[in-house]
């Protein structure tokens, strides 16, 4: 059976409603259902939840696998695939896999519309201490309602 984009839409919409209501474990459940139906964008949501422990126990290894599924999916937008490359690279950098991270960052930054990826790529190439943005691309500057991203925490404190 092949995936039809409409197969995961209802589950994804349900997940977003739960996320917006701050019911993160329910959101994770519905994103996982959409992902299992073949929705590549949902794999990125599942991965992010696993990476940061949002609504589910934190499992960085499972997050890496889920980001890979989003990257490989033919039913994921280019935008989400770039985010998955960036997030996967951030994890790989934190684990000391610099060359693999650079590969993913080059793919994420290739079209020039992802400045966080370009900045992290420059840092990785220069062997500088990485400053990773933990915000969701295009979804605001918060993780679970709190500004935890080191790049934006200072700006949030100063009203920006």
C-alpha positions as CSV (number, residue, x, y, z in Angstrom):
1,X,0.0,0.0,0.0
2,X,1.4,3.4,-0.9
3,X,1.2,6.5,1.1
4,X,-1.2,9.2,0.2
5,X,-0.5,12.6,1.8
6,X,-4.0,12.7,3.1
7,X,-3.3,9.5,5.2
8,X,-1.3,11.3,7.8
9,X,-2.9,14.8,7.6
10,X,-5.7,14.1,10.1
11,X,-3.2,12.6,12.6
12,X,-0.8,15.5,12.1
13,X,-3.6,18.0,12.6
14,X,-4.6,16.2,15.8
15,X,-1.0,16.3,17.0
16,X,-0.8,20.1,16.4
17,X,-4.0,20.7,18.4
18,X,-2.6,18.7,21.3
19,X,0.8,20.6,21.0
20,X,-1.0,23.9,21.0
21,X,-2.9,22.8,24.2
22,X,0.4,21.8,25.8
23,X,-0.5,18.1,25.9
24,X,2.8,17.0,24.6
25,X,2.5,13.2,25.2
26,X,-0.7,13.2,23.1
27,X,0.9,15.3,20.4
28,X,3.8,12.8,20.2
29,X,1.4,9.9,20.0
30,X,-0.4,11.4,17.0
31,X,2.8,12.5,15.2
32,X,4.1,9.0,15.6
33,X,0.9,7.6,14.1
34,X,1.2,10.0,11.2
35,X,4.8,9.0,10.7
36,X,4.0,5.3,10.7
37,X,1.5,6.0,8.0
38,X,4.4,7.4,5.9
39,X,4.2,11.1,6.6
40,X,7.9,12.2,6.4
41,X,7.2,15.6,8.0
42,X,5.8,13.8,11.0
43,X,9.1,11.9,11.4
44,X,10.8,15.2,12.0
45,X,8.3,16.1,14.7
46,X,8.7,12.7,16.3
47,X,12.5,13.1,16.2
48,X,12.4,16.5,17.8
49,X,10.2,15.2,20.6
50,X,12.6,12.3,21.2
51,X,15.7,14.6,21.1
52,X,14.4,17.0,23.7
53,X,12.1,14.7,25.7
54,X,8.9,16.6,24.7
55,X,6.0,14.4,25.6
56,X,8.1,11.3,25.6
57,X,11.2,10.0,27.3
58,X,14.4,11.5,25.8
59,X,16.1,9.1,23.5
60,X,18.7,10.7,21.3
61,X,19.6,7.5,19.4
62,X,15.9,7.1,18.4
63,X,15.9,10.8,17.5
64,X,18.8,10.2,15.1
65,X,16.9,7.3,13.5
66,X,13.7,9.4,13.2
67,X,15.6,12.3,11.6
68,X,17.1,9.9,9.1
69,X,13.6,8.7,8.2
70,X,12.5,12.2,7.6
71,X,15.5,12.9,5.4
72,X,14.9,9.7,3.4
73,X,11.2,10.1,3.0
74,X,9.7,11.0,-0.3
75,X,6.8,12.4,1.6
76,X,8.6,15.1,3.5
77,X,8.9,18.7,2.3
78,X,12.4,20.0,1.4
79,X,12.0,22.5,4.3
80,X,11.5,19.7,6.8
81,X,14.3,17.6,5.3
82,X,16.7,20.6,5.7
83,X,15.6,20.9,9.4
84,X,16.2,17.2,9.9
85,X,19.7,17.5,8.4
86,X,20.4,20.4,10.8
87,X,19.1,18.6,13.9
88,X,20.9,15.4,13.0
89,X,24.1,17.4,12.5
90,X,23.7,19.1,15.8
91,X,23.5,15.7,17.5
92,X,26.4,14.3,15.6
93,X,28.5,17.3,16.5
94,X,27.7,16.8,20.2
95,X,28.9,13.2,19.9
96,X,32.1,14.1,18.1
97,X,31.2,13.1,14.6
98,X,32.3,16.3,13.0
99,X,32.7,15.1,9.4
100,X,29.3,13.5,9.3
101,X,27.8,16.6,10.8
102,X,29.5,18.8,8.2
103,X,27.9,16.6,5.4
104,X,24.4,17.2,6.9
105,X,25.0,20.9,7.4
106,X,26.1,21.4,3.8
107,X,22.8,19.8,2.7
108,X,20.8,21.9,5.1
109,X,22.5,25.1,4.1
110,X,22.7,24.4,0.4
111,X,20.0,26.7,-0.9
112,X,20.8,29.6,1.4
113,X,17.5,29.9,3.3
114,X,18.6,28.4,6.6
115,X,21.0,30.8,8.3
116,X,21.3,28.7,11.5
117,X,22.6,25.8,9.3
118,X,25.1,28.0,7.5
119,X,26.3,29.5,10.8
120,X,26.7,26.0,12.4
121,X,28.5,24.8,9.2
122,X,31.0,27.7,9.5
123,X,31.6,26.8,13.2
124,X,32.1,23.1,12.4
125,X,34.5,23.7,9.5
126,X,36.5,26.2,11.7
127,X,36.4,23.6,14.6
128,X,34.9,26.3,16.8
129,X,32.6,25.5,19.7
130,X,29.2,24.8,18.2
131,X,26.3,27.2,19.1
132,X,23.3,25.1,18.2
133,X,19.8,26.7,17.8
134,X,17.3,24.4,19.4
135,X,14.3,26.3,18.1
136,X,12.0,24.6,15.6
137,X,12.5,26.1,12.2
138,X,9.6,28.5,11.5
139,X,7.8,27.5,14.6
140,X,8.8,30.2,17.1
141,X,11.7,30.5,19.5
142,X,10.5,28.2,22.2
143,X,11.0,24.6,23.2
144,X,8.0,23.5,25.4
145,X,7.1,27.1,26.1
146,X,10.5,28.0,27.6
147,X,13.3,29.8,25.8
148,X,16.0,27.1,26.2
149,X,17.8,27.8,23.0
150,X,21.2,29.3,23.9
151,X,21.2,31.4,20.8
152,X,17.9,33.1,21.6
153,X,17.8,33.0,25.4
154,X,19.6,36.3,25.8
155,X,17.5,38.0,23.1
156,X,14.3,36.8,24.9
157,X,15.6,38.2,28.2
158,X,16.1,41.5,26.6
159,X,12.7,41.7,25.0
160,X,13.6,40.7,21.5
